[in-house]
Amino acid sequence: MDFLTNIGDTISTALGWLNDNILWGIPMLILLLGCHLFFTFRLGIQRYIFKGIKATFTKDKNSGDVSAWGALATALGATIGTGNIVGVALAIGLGGPGALFWCWITGVFGIATKYAEALVAVKYRVKTEEGMLGGAMTALEHGLKCKWGGVLFALFTALATFGIGCSIQANSISSLVTEVTGGAVPTWVIGIVLTVMTFIVIIGGVRSISRVCMWLVPIMAITYILSCVLLLILGYKTLPHTFSVIITEAFSTKALAGGICGSALLTAMRWGVSRGLFSNESGMGSAPLVDAASKTPNSVKQALVASTGTFWDTVICCLITGLVIVNTGAYDPALGLKGASITNYAFSHLPKVFGVGIGSYILTFGLFTFAYSTILGWSYYGEAGIRYLFGKKGILPYRIVYTLVVFAGAVLSLDLVWTIGDTLNAFMIIPNIICILLLTPIIVKETKKYLYSDKLYDVDEDIQ
């Protein structure tokens, strides 16, 4: 056991160095934020966000596997997860209160990038015997005639599902349940339950996954958001100070212990942007994989619907989570907390009901449902990558391996799981960002044709 622990520590250290110095260093921050800013000022999608919300619930009879709401619910199920509960807590714990600002900014400007990547995913989707297939891999192959780029993205996606998609989610669930129950429920029991629950749903494919997410997402989101709002109302007196601390720390040039001038700012940006991306996944190209399966008259309509996912996930959910954490002081290093424990401490400030503290139970329910829906949504993302690489024959083996990794994730160490997740996320981003930047003329052309001309529901005969 000590031998395996040493191997895990070695891998974690090596990948941590790679993430900090290369994959998640200054170049990646510039690439992501630069892309977000570029598409924001090139397209101005943010001003159409409420039109996108309205379009979410329109019924389309076009070809596709799931409705617009079904696709968004699956994408939200995959994105509104531990990134909101654990990711934000980790960002603030490691980068200080200022990290929340950069996390939020990543979401605001990321709306435009999410729109762009969803547009090309639908525009260049293909019809297979298992249903619609689209994403950066088909856009790279058919839009840019770069088959090898598509293969790389599909491969990175399939691998990333085992990190961000299932092991991180399972690990977060098992950690919090163990804490709340005082260790009464072993992690292996939690792993078995999650494994069975996952396999039962994903064996039915995207339609089964979307059906579960369509009723699960509203319940979990409303419960969680109302709890956070109640905490902010209870602590309203300290909210002005909380906002002041967040803004001040976001632009602080003070040196960290042993660091150089400006390291506090860079640290806040590094953790805020990386956790912001982990939460909303804008620039990663993951959500468009299910957007490509939607019933939509044209690529722009579903892209606009997809962009609202980033709004709900980061602009709303991550913001109120971070405000609760900072306002309750849960991030204070003196408390010695990290990950879900930080958010759990914040939720402990909820009032007792019949003498029982309900905060931990509400958070446990929220984390379980958030993480479980993420496991389901990401299983489809990985399946799309496998279908592109190996066709129908690779689907069942992938589903079996995926559910086994869910079990493994429940018993692995937190640091190793999150470090691997960061590495795999970065590997997906690079080909996806290259793809949408090179296809900018197509994105602009489609946007002018359907959105700017107010023809959002016109049928494009050229898409599958």
C-alpha positions as CSV (number, residue, x, y, z in Angstrom):
1,M,0.0,0.0,0.0
2,D,2.9,2.4,0.8
3,F,4.4,1.5,-2.6
4,L,1.2,2.5,-4.4
5,T,1.0,5.7,-2.3
6,N,4.6,6.6,-3.3
7,I,3.8,6.1,-6.9
8,G,0.7,8.2,-6.6
9,D,2.7,11.0,-4.9
10,T,5.4,10.9,-7.6
11,I,2.8,11.1,-10.4
12,S,1.0,13.9,-8.6
13,T,4.2,15.9,-8.2
14,A,5.2,15.5,-11.8
15,L,1.8,16.4,-13.2
16,G,1.6,19.3,-10.8
17,W,4.8,20.7,-12.1
18,L,3.6,20.2,-15.7
19,N,0.3,21.9,-15.0
20,D,1.8,24.9,-13.0
21,N,4.6,25.6,-15.4
22,I,3.3,24.6,-18.9
23,L,-0.2,23.5,-19.3
24,W,-1.8,25.9,-16.9
25,G,0.9,28.6,-16.9
26,I,0.7,32.1,-18.4
27,P,0.4,30.9,-22.0
28,M,-2.8,28.9,-21.2
29,L,-4.3,31.8,-19.3
30,I,-3.6,34.1,-22.3
31,L,-5.0,31.5,-24.7
32,L,-8.3,31.0,-22.9
33,L,-9.0,34.6,-21.8
34,G,-7.8,35.8,-25.2
35,C,-10.2,33.5,-27.0
36,H,-13.1,34.5,-24.7
37,L,-12.4,38.2,-25.3
38,F,-11.9,37.7,-29.0
39,F,-15.3,36.0,-29.5
40,T,-17.0,38.4,-27.1
41,F,-16.0,41.4,-29.1
42,R,-16.3,39.7,-32.4
43,L,-19.8,38.3,-31.8
44,G,-21.4,40.1,-28.8
45,I,-23.3,37.0,-27.9
46,Q,-23.8,38.0,-24.3
47,R,-26.5,40.5,-25.2
48,Y,-28.6,37.7,-26.7
49,I,-28.5,35.5,-23.5
50,F,-32.2,35.9,-22.7
51,K,-33.1,35.1,-26.3
52,G,-31.1,31.9,-25.8
53,I,-33.0,31.1,-22.6
54,K,-36.3,31.5,-24.5
55,A,-35.1,29.3,-27.4
56,T,-34.2,26.5,-24.9
57,F,-37.8,25.6,-24.5
58,T,-39.0,25.8,-28.1
59,K,-40.0,22.5,-29.7
60,D,-38.1,21.5,-32.9
61,K,-39.1,18.7,-35.2
62,N,-35.8,18.6,-37.1
63,S,-33.4,15.6,-37.2
64,G,-31.5,14.8,-34.1
65,D,-31.5,12.6,-31.0
66,V,-32.6,14.9,-28.2
67,S,-34.5,18.2,-27.8
68,A,-32.8,21.5,-27.2
69,W,-33.7,21.4,-23.5
70,G,-32.5,17.7,-23.3
71,A,-29.1,18.7,-24.8
72,L,-28.8,21.7,-22.5
73,A,-29.9,19.7,-19.4
74,T,-27.3,17.0,-20.2
75,A,-24.6,19.6,-20.7
76,L,-25.7,21.4,-17.5
77,G,-25.7,18.1,-15.7
78,A,-22.2,17.6,-16.8
79,T,-21.0,21.1,-16.0
80,I,-23.0,22.0,-12.9
81,G,-21.1,19.6,-10.6
82,T,-18.2,19.6,-8.3
83,G,-16.7,22.5,-10.2
84,N,-19.4,24.6,-8.4
85,I,-19.1,23.1,-5.0
86,V,-15.5,21.8,-4.7
87,G,-13.8,23.6,-7.6
88,V,-14.8,27.1,-6.4
89,A,-13.7,26.1,-2.9
90,L,-10.3,24.9,-4.1
91,A,-9.9,28.0,-6.2
92,I,-10.5,30.3,-3.3
93,G,-8.5,28.1,-0.9
94,L,-5.5,28.1,-3.2
95,G,-5.8,31.5,-4.9
96,G,-7.5,33.5,-2.2
97,P,-10.8,35.4,-2.4
98,G,-9.6,37.2,-5.6
99,A,-9.8,33.9,-7.5
100,L,-13.6,34.1,-7.4
101,F,-13.4,37.3,-9.5
102,W,-11.3,35.6,-12.2
103,C,-13.5,32.5,-12.0
104,W,-16.6,34.7,-12.7
105,I,-14.9,36.7,-15.4
106,T,-14.0,33.4,-17.1
107,G,-17.7,32.6,-17.2
108,V,-18.9,36.0,-18.4
109,F,-16.6,36.1,-21.4
110,G,-16.7,32.3,-21.8
111,I,-20.3,32.5,-22.9
112,A,-19.1,33.6,-26.4
113,T,-16.6,30.8,-26.7
114,K,-19.2,28.2,-25.7
115,Y,-21.4,29.6,-28.5
116,A,-18.7,29.4,-31.1
117,E,-17.7,25.8,-30.3
118,A,-21.3,24.6,-30.2
119,L,-22.0,26.3,-33.5
120,V,-19.2,24.4,-35.4
121,A,-20.1,21.2,-33.6
122,V,-23.7,21.3,-35.1
123,K,-22.6,22.8,-38.4
124,Y,-20.2,19.9,-39.1
125,R,-22.0,17.0,-37.4
126,V,-22.5,13.7,-39.2
127,K,-25.2,11.1,-39.1
128,T,-24.2,7.6,-38.0
129,E,-26.2,4.5,-37.3
130,E,-26.0,5.2,-33.6
131,G,-27.3,8.8,-34.1
132,M,-25.8,12.3,-34.6
133,L,-22.1,12.7,-34.0
134,G,-20.4,16.1,-33.8
135,G,-17.8,18.2,-31.9
136,A,-14.4,19.6,-32.5
137,M,-13.3,16.3,-34.0
138,T,-15.9,16.5,-36.9
139,A,-15.3,20.3,-37.2
140,L,-11.5,19.7,-37.6
141,E,-12.1,16.9,-40.1
142,H,-14.8,18.3,-42.3
143,G,-14.4,22.1,-41.6
144,L,-10.6,22.3,-41.7
145,K,-9.8,19.0,-43.5
146,C,-7.6,18.0,-40.5
147,K,-8.4,14.4,-39.7
148,W,-5.4,13.9,-37.4
149,G,-6.6,16.9,-35.4
150,G,-10.0,15.3,-35.0
151,V,-8.4,12.1,-33.8
152,L,-6.3,13.9,-31.2
153,F,-9.3,15.7,-29.8
154,A,-11.4,12.6,-29.7
155,L,-8.6,10.7,-27.9
156,F,-8.1,13.5,-25.4
157,T,-11.8,13.6,-24.8
158,A,-12.1,9.9,-24.2
159,L,-9.2,10.1,-21.7
160,A,-10.4,13.2,-20.0
161,T,-13.8,11.6,-19.2
162,F,-11.9,9.3,-16.7
163,G,-10.6,12.4,-14.8
164,I,-13.0,15.3,-14.9
165,G,-16.0,13.1,-15.9
166,C,-16.1,10.4,-13.3
167,S,-13.2,9.9,-11.0
168,I,-13.2,13.5,-9.7
169,Q,-17.0,13.4,-9.2
170,A,-16.9,10.0,-7.4
171,N,-14.0,11.2,-5.3
172,S,-15.9,14.3,-4.2
173,I,-19.0,12.4,-3.3
174,S,-17.2,9.8,-1.3
175,S,-15.1,12.4,0.6
176,L,-18.2,14.4,1.6
177,V,-20.3,11.4,2.5
178,T,-17.5,10.0,4.6
179,E,-17.1,13.3,6.4
180,V,-20.9,13.8,7.0
181,T,-21.3,10.2,8.3
182,G,-18.2,10.3,10.4
183,G,-16.7,7.4,8.4
184,A,-19.7,5.1,9.0
185,V,-20.0,4.5,5.3
186,P,-16.8,3.1,3.7
187,T,-15.6,4.6,0.4
188,W,-15.8,1.2,-1.3
189,V,-19.5,1.0,-0.5
190,I,-20.1,4.5,-2.0
191,G,-18.1,3.4,-5.0
192,I,-20.2,0.3,-5.6
193,V,-23.5,2.3,-5.4
194,L,-22.2,4.9,-7.8
195,T,-21.0,2.3,-10.2
196,V,-24.3,0.5,-10.4
197,M,-26.3,3.7,-10.6
198,T,-24.1,5.0,-13.5
199,F,-24.2,1.8,-15.5
200,I,-28.0,1.5,-15.3
201,V,-28.4,4.9,-17.0
202,I,-25.6,5.1,-19.5
203,I,-26.3,1.7,-21.0
204,G,-29.3,3.4,-22.6
205,G,-27.3,6.0,-24.5
206,V,-27.9,9.7,-24.9
207,R,-31.7,9.5,-24.7
208,S,-31.6,7.7,-21.4
209,I,-28.9,10.2,-20.0
210,S,-30.9,13.2,-21.2
211,R,-34.2,12.0,-19.7
212,V,-32.5,11.6,-16.2
213,C,-30.8,15.0,-16.5
214,M,-34.0,16.8,-17.6
215,W,-35.7,16.1,-14.3
216,L,-32.6,15.9,-12.1
217,V,-30.9,19.2,-13.1
218,P,-33.8,21.6,-12.1
219,I,-34.3,19.9,-8.7
220,M,-30.7,20.0,-7.8
221,A,-30.0,23.5,-9.1
222,I,-33.0,25.1,-7.4
223,T,-32.4,23.5,-4.1
224,Y,-28.7,24.5,-4.1
225,I,-29.2,28.0,-5.3
226,L,-32.0,28.7,-2.8
227,S,-29.8,27.4,0.1
228,C,-26.9,29.8,-1.0
229,V,-29.3,32.7,-1.3
230,L,-30.5,32.0,2.2
231,L,-27.0,32.0,3.5
232,L,-26.3,35.3,1.8
233,I,-29.4,36.8,3.3
234,L,-28.4,35.6,6.8
235,G,-25.0,37.2,6.4
236,Y,-26.0,40.3,4.6
237,K,-24.2,42.6,7.0
238,T,-20.8,41.4,6.0
239,L,-21.5,41.2,2.2
240,P,-20.2,44.7,1.4
241,H,-16.9,43.8,3.1
242,T,-16.9,40.4,1.2
243,F,-17.2,42.2,-2.2
244,S,-14.4,44.6,-1.2
245,V,-12.1,41.8,-0.3
246,I,-12.8,39.8,-3.5
247,I,-12.1,42.8,-5.8
248,T,-9.0,43.9,-3.8
249,E,-7.5,40.5,-3.8
250,A,-8.2,39.9,-7.4
251,F,-5.8,42.7,-8.4
252,S,-3.4,42.5,-5.5
253,T,0.3,42.9,-6.4
254,K,1.5,41.8,-3.0
255,A,4.1,39.1,-2.9
256,L,3.2,35.7,-1.5
257,A,5.5,34.1,1.1
258,G,8.8,33.4,-0.8
259,G,7.3,34.7,-4.0
260,I,7.8,37.7,-6.2
261,C,5.9,40.9,-6.6
262,G,2.7,40.2,-8.5
263,S,2.5,36.5,-7.6
264,A,-0.7,37.0,-5.6
265,L,-2.4,38.3,-8.7
266,L,-1.1,35.5,-10.9
267,T,-2.0,32.9,-8.3
268,A,-5.6,34.3,-8.1
269,M,-5.8,34.3,-11.9
270,R,-4.3,30.8,-12.3
271,W,-6.7,29.1,-9.9
272,G,-9.7,31.3,-10.8
273,V,-9.4,30.7,-14.5
274,S,-8.6,27.0,-14.2
275,R,-11.5,26.3,-11.8
276,G,-13.8,28.6,-13.9
277,L,-13.0,26.5,-16.9
278,F,-13.4,23.3,-14.9
279,S,-16.9,24.5,-13.9
280,N,-18.2,25.8,-17.3
281,E,-15.9,24.0,-19.7
282,S,-15.9,26.9,-22.2
283,G,-13.1,26.4,-24.6
284,M,-12.8,22.7,-23.8
285,G,-15.2,21.6,-26.5
286,S,-17.0,19.1,-24.2
287,A,-20.6,20.3,-24.1
288,P,-20.9,20.7,-27.9
289,L,-20.5,17.0,-28.1
290,V,-24.1,16.6,-26.8
291,D,-25.3,19.9,-28.5
292,A,-24.5,18.2,-31.8
293,A,-27.1,15.5,-31.0
294,S,-29.9,18.1,-30.6
295,K,-33.0,18.6,-32.8
296,T,-32.3,22.1,-34.1
297,P,-33.3,23.9,-37.3
298,N,-29.8,25.4,-37.7
299,S,-26.4,25.5,-36.0
300,V,-26.9,29.0,-34.5
301,K,-30.1,28.3,-32.6
302,Q,-28.6,25.4,-30.6
303,A,-25.3,27.3,-30.2
304,L,-27.3,30.2,-28.5
305,V,-29.0,27.7,-26.3
306,A,-25.6,26.1,-25.4
307,S,-24.2,29.5,-24.4
308,T,-26.8,29.9,-21.7
309,G,-25.2,26.9,-20.0
310,T,-22.1,28.9,-19.1
311,F,-24.4,31.7,-17.8
312,W,-26.2,29.4,-15.4
313,D,-23.1,27.5,-14.4
314,T,-20.5,30.1,-13.7
315,V,-22.1,33.5,-13.8
316,I,-24.9,32.3,-11.3
317,C,-23.9,29.1,-9.5
318,C,-20.2,29.6,-9.1
319,L,-20.7,33.3,-8.1
320,I,-23.1,32.6,-5.2
321,T,-21.0,29.6,-4.0
322,G,-17.9,31.8,-3.9
323,L,-19.8,34.6,-2.1
324,V,-21.0,32.2,0.5
325,I,-17.5,30.7,1.1
326,V,-15.9,34.1,1.4
327,N,-18.7,35.7,3.4
328,T,-18.6,32.9,6.0
329,G,-14.8,32.8,6.2
330,A,-14.7,29.2,5.3
331,Y,-11.6,29.7,3.2
332,D,-9.5,30.8,6.1
333,P,-6.3,28.8,6.1
334,A,-6.4,28.7,9.9
335,L,-9.4,26.3,9.7
336,G,-7.2,23.8,7.8
337,L,-10.0,22.9,5.4
338,K,-9.9,22.1,1.6
339,G,-12.1,20.9,-1.1
340,A,-15.7,20.0,-0.2
341,S,-14.9,20.6,3.5
342,I,-14.7,24.3,2.8
343,T,-18.1,24.5,1.3
344,N,-19.4,22.1,4.0
345,Y,-18.2,24.5,6.7
346,A,-20.0,27.4,4.9
347,F,-23.2,25.5,4.7
348,S,-23.0,24.7,8.5
349,H,-24.1,28.3,9.0
350,L,-27.6,27.4,7.8
351,P,-30.2,27.5,10.6
352,K,-31.0,24.3,12.5
353,V,-34.4,22.6,12.0
354,F,-35.8,20.9,15.1
355,G,-32.3,21.1,16.6
356,V,-30.6,19.4,13.7
357,G,-28.1,21.2,11.4
358,I,-29.4,20.7,7.9
359,G,-26.5,22.4,6.0
360,S,-24.4,19.3,5.6
361,Y,-27.3,17.2,4.5
362,I,-28.4,19.8,1.9
363,L,-24.8,20.1,0.6
364,T,-24.4,16.3,0.5
365,F,-27.6,16.0,-1.5
366,G,-26.5,18.8,-3.8
367,L,-23.0,17.4,-4.3
368,F,-24.3,13.9,-4.9
369,T,-26.8,15.0,-7.5
370,F,-24.5,17.5,-9.1
371,A,-21.6,15.0,-9.3
372,Y,-23.9,12.1,-10.4
373,S,-25.3,14.1,-13.3
374,T,-21.8,15.1,-14.3
375,I,-20.8,11.5,-14.4
376,L,-23.7,10.8,-16.7
377,G,-23.1,13.7,-19.0
378,W,-19.4,13.1,-19.4
379,S,-20.0,9.4,-20.1
380,Y,-21.7,10.6,-23.4
381,Y,-18.8,13.0,-24.2
382,G,-16.4,10.1,-23.9
383,E,-18.6,7.8,-25.9
384,A,-18.7,10.4,-28.7
385,G,-14.9,10.4,-28.8
386,I,-14.9,6.6,-28.8
387,R,-17.5,6.4,-31.6
388,Y,-15.3,8.7,-33.7
389,L,-12.2,6.7,-33.1
390,F,-13.5,3.1,-33.2
391,G,-17.2,3.2,-34.3
392,K,-20.0,1.2,-32.7
393,K,-17.8,-1.6,-31.5
394,G,-16.0,0.6,-29.0
395,I,-19.1,1.8,-27.1
396,L,-19.9,-1.2,-24.8
397,P,-16.2,-1.7,-23.7
398,Y,-16.0,2.0,-23.0
399,R,-19.2,2.0,-20.9
400,I,-17.8,-0.9,-18.8
401,V,-14.4,0.7,-18.2
402,Y,-16.0,4.1,-17.4
403,T,-18.2,2.6,-14.7
404,L,-15.2,0.8,-13.2
405,V,-13.2,4.1,-13.1
406,V,-16.2,5.6,-11.1
407,F,-15.5,3.0,-8.4
408,A,-11.7,3.7,-8.5
409,G,-12.3,7.4,-8.3
410,A,-14.2,7.0,-5.0
411,V,-11.1,5.6,-3.3
412,L,-8.3,7.6,-4.8
413,S,-6.6,10.6,-3.1
414,L,-8.1,14.0,-3.9
415,D,-4.9,15.7,-4.9
416,L,-3.9,13.1,-7.5
417,V,-7.4,13.0,-9.0
418,W,-7.7,16.7,-9.4
419,T,-4.1,17.0,-10.8
420,I,-4.8,14.4,-13.5
421,G,-8.1,16.2,-14.3
422,D,-6.3,19.5,-14.8
423,T,-3.8,17.8,-17.2
424,L,-6.4,16.1,-19.3
425,N,-8.5,19.3,-19.5
426,A,-5.6,21.2,-21.0
427,F,-5.0,18.5,-23.6
428,M,-8.6,19.0,-24.9
429,I,-8.4,22.8,-25.0
430,I,-5.6,23.2,-27.5
431,P,-7.1,21.5,-30.6
432,N,-10.5,22.8,-29.8
433,I,-9.4,26.5,-29.5
434,I,-7.3,26.1,-32.7
435,C,-10.4,24.7,-34.4
436,I,-12.8,27.5,-33.5
437,L,-10.3,30.3,-34.2
438,L,-9.6,29.0,-37.7
439,L,-13.3,28.6,-38.3
440,T,-14.1,32.1,-37.2
441,P,-15.3,33.2,-40.7
442,I,-17.8,30.4,-40.8
443,I,-19.0,31.3,-37.2
444,V,-19.4,34.9,-38.1
445,K,-21.2,34.1,-41.4
446,E,-23.7,31.8,-39.7
447,T,-24.3,34.2,-36.9
448,K,-25.1,37.1,-39.3
449,K,-27.4,34.8,-41.3
450,Y,-29.5,33.5,-38.5
451,L,-29.0,35.6,-35.3
452,Y,-28.4,39.1,-36.4
453,S,-31.0,38.8,-39.2
454,D,-33.6,37.5,-36.6
455,K,-34.0,34.2,-38.5
456,L,-33.2,32.0,-35.5
457,Y,-35.8,29.4,-36.3
458,D,-35.2,29.1,-40.1
459,V,-34.2,25.7,-41.3
460,D,-30.7,25.1,-42.7
461,E,-30.9,22.3,-45.2
462,D,-27.1,21.8,-45.2
463,I,-26.9,20.4,-41.7
464,Q,-27.6,16.7,-41.1
